[in-house]
Every structure is written in C-alpha cells, then in structure tokens.
Amino acid sequence: MKDELFGADGHLTKHAIENLNKGCLNDEDNVLALEHIGECEKCASDFADSFDTDKFEEVPLGFEEEVVRKINKKEEDNMQFIFYAFKIGVAACIALAITFSNVFGFVANKQVKIAQINPPKLDAVNSINTGISNFSEKLIKMEVFK
C-alpha cells in the first residue's frame, strides 16, 4: 500500500488522505502518512480540509469559563504553595539560628548567664484540687447508691 500512499509528486494521494481520516490505514502506513503530514504543509492542509465540519461537536455552554477558572485555580494553588514553602524556609532558618546561637556564644567564649527560677509554691492549688476531688467522689457515690 506504500505505492498508493504517495503520488508521483511526493505528496499523499487523495485516497490515502481519506483512508487516514477514516482510520483505515495499517500501522506502518499510518506512521508514514503522519510523519509526512508533520513535514509537508500542503498535505497537512489537505488532511485538515478532509474533515467534515458537520461532525464536530458543539462545545457545552460555559466550557471556556470552566477551563479559565480551573487554570486560575491552579495558578492560585501554585502561589499558595510557593508562599507556604517560603514560610517554612524562614521558620527553619529561624529555628536553626536559635538552636545554634548558644553554640556560637560558646565558641566566642562568652559566658551565658542561666536564670535561676524558683518553682512556684502550689500549696493553695493542691488544696483546691483535693477539695474538688473529694467533692466529686461524694457526688459520684451519692448518685451510684440512688
């Protein structure tokens, strides 16, 4: 079929273009024809003209707006991801600076004063907790026995 695929002028024959349009060519001829169409403007134009315009489907109402909305959403998501990645990078840098700031002070032979913090006296809090706990147990016992 390779002989019927191309005419004497080196272009695809009308019959070959019709068969390509219908999908009737075998795999080898199909590849040869499509490669030629990719390189030859005349055959590409003839192939494009071979389609019946009545076969094309109408685009649904709102299709273009939906596509534009999805593209904009994708761009917005990309910008949010970039901003999020930037924030994470800044936070990591700050964490590293805080972590190693004491080490840098040690390397510079600077003494770091450690604050002496006395633990708070929790006697009042403990007595309140004990009172609440006792009261809760009494309520539970009264409810269980009734």
C-alpha positions in Angstrom: 0.0 0.0 0.0 3.1 2.3 0.3 2.9 2.8 -3.5 -0.7 4.1 -3.2 0.2 6.2 -0.2 2.2 8.8 -2.1 1.6 10.2 -5.6 4.2 11.0 -8.3 4.6 14.5 -6.9 5.7 13.1 -3.5 2.6 14.2 -1.7 -0.1 12.0 -0.1 -2.8 10.9 -2.6 -6.4 11.9 -2.1 -7.3 8.3 -1.4 -4.5 8.0 1.2 -5.8 11.1 3.0 -9.4 9.8 3.0 -8.2 6.4 4.4 -6.1 8.2 7.1 -9.1 10.3 8.0 -11.3 7.2 8.4 -8.6 5.3 10.2 -8.4 2.6 7.6 -4.6 2.6 7.2 -2.4 -0.1 8.7 0.0 1.0 11.4 3.1 1.3 9.2 1.3 3.4 6.5 -0.4 5.4 9.3 3.0 6.3 10.7 4.5 7.2 7.3 1.5 9.4 6.4 1.5 11.2 9.7 5.3 11.8 9.5 4.8 13.2 6.1 2.0 15.4 7.2 4.2 16.7 10.0 6.7 17.9 7.4 4.6 18.8 4.4 2.4 21.9 4.7 0.3 21.1 1.6 -0.6 17.6 2.8 -1.3 18.9 6.3 -3.7 21.4 4.8 -5.3 18.7 2.6 -5.7 16.5 5.7 -7.2 19.3 7.8 -9.7 20.0 4.9 -10.7 16.4 4.7 -12.7 16.6 7.9 -16.4 17.2 7.7 -17.3 20.2 9.7 -20.7 18.8 10.5 -19.0 16.0 12.5 -17.6 18.5 15.1 -19.4 18.7 18.3 -20.6 21.9 19.9 -18.8 23.0 23.0 -21.0 22.9 26.1 -22.2 26.2 27.4 -19.7 27.6 30.0 -16.9 25.3 28.9 -14.5 28.2 28.3 -15.2 29.8 31.6 -14.7 26.5 33.4 -11.4 26.0 31.7 -10.2 29.5 32.6 -11.5 29.1 36.2 -9.5 25.8 36.6 -6.4 27.4 35.1 -6.7 30.4 37.5 -7.3 28.0 40.4 -4.2 26.0 39.5 -2.1 29.2 39.4 -3.6 30.3 42.7 -2.8 26.9 44.3 0.8 27.2 43.0 1.2 30.7 44.5 -0.2 29.4 47.9 2.3 26.5 47.8 5.2 28.9 47.0 4.2 31.2 49.9 3.8 28.2 52.2 7.3 26.9 51.2 8.7 30.3 51.8 7.2 30.5 55.3 8.6 27.0 56.1 12.0 28.0 54.9 12.0 31.2 57.0 10.8 29.2 60.1 13.6 26.6 59.5 16.2 29.3 59.3 15.0 31.0 62.5 14.9 27.6 64.3 18.5 26.9 63.2 19.6 30.4 64.3 18.0 29.9 67.7 19.4 26.4 68.0 23.0 27.3 67.1 23.1 30.8 68.8 24.1 29.3 72.1 26.8 27.2 70.4 28.1 30.4 68.7 28.3 32.1 72.1 30.2 29.2 73.5 32.6 29.3 70.5 33.1 33.0 71.1 34.0 32.2 74.8 31.1 34.3 76.1 29.6 33.2 79.3 25.8 32.7 79.2 24.0 33.5 82.4 21.4 30.9 83.3 18.4 32.4 85.0 17.7 30.9 88.4 14.0 30.3 88.5 12.4 29.0 91.7 9.5 26.7 91.3 6.2 28.3 92.3 4.5 27.3 95.6 1.5 25.2 94.7 0.1 24.6 98.2 -3.1 26.6 97.6 -3.7 24.9 94.2 -3.1 21.4 95.7 -5.6 22.1 98.5 -8.2 23.3 96.0 -7.7 20.3 93.8 -8.0 18.0 96.8 -11.3 19.6 97.8 -12.7 19.4 94.3 -11.7 15.7 94.1 -13.3 14.9 97.4 -16.5 16.7 96.4 -16.6 14.8 93.1 -16.2 11.5 94.8 -19.1 12.3 97.2 -21.3 13.2 94.2 -20.4 10.0 92.4 -21.1 7.9 95.5 -24.5 9.5 96.1 -25.6 9.0 92.5 -24.4 5.4 92.4 -26.3 4.4 95.6 -29.5 6.1 94.5 
